[in-house]
């Protein structure tokens, strides 16, 4: 989708967010990027941690949940979605930005561009070669589905709603 090259880190094990951040830090130290863009959250465990951990390890500013990014010189102006609406912040570059799904609309790739992508350099690095201590500290001990919801109750008016809530101890 427009990349000129790629780096693929191989590991047989699933890694946790801190290990992912440490791995990315090694690549950042090697590549010296002006901006690191990551997704908002992981698809496997739904955590929202790697970007923030990378920024802390790299000692660089971060902007999370970006829905719009404008670069001007050594400053990134980031519009992000917060509970109260939209917030715009500025961060010095280099920085880490995590994206929101509204950041862009993926473009459709033409077949000739897909064919060209096959000839782009792909560097493969073994995880062990990076010298990252996995140090995974989390252990999943159990999974359980959420409790089933009880059946709802229909009420005729507000007075009956208040009475029902009081009998359930909710008011």
C-alpha positions, 0 to 999 in steps of 0.5 A: 500500500505504498511501502518501499520496503518492509522488516519482518521479525520472526518469532515462533511465540506469541508476544505481549505488548511490552515485548512488542514495544521492546522489539520496536524500540530495537528497530527504531534505534536502527532505523531512526524514523522521524515518526512511528505510526501504530494501530490503536490496539492489538487484534489478538488480545485487544490491548491498547498498550504497545504504542504507549510503551514504545513512547515511554521506552524511547523517551519520545512524545506520543499522541494516541487515537489520532483521527487526523495528522498534519506534519509541519517541520518538526511538529506533528499536529494531531487531532484525536477523539476523546470522550468530550469530542475532538482534541488537537495537540502538537507533539515534537518529532520524532514521536509515536502516534497510534491511530483511530480507524477514522485516520484514513480510508485505505486505497484500493491497490491496482494489480500492477502495484501489487505485482511491483510490491513483490519486488520490494525489499523484505528484510527478515530478522529473527527475534533472538537476533535483536537481543530483546528479553521477552520477559513476559510477565502475564499468564492467562489462567482462565477464560470465561464468557460474560454473565448472561443478561436477565430478561427485561421487564416492560413497564407502563409508565415512569411511576411503574419504572421507579417502583420496579427500580426501587424493588430491585434496590437500584434506587 
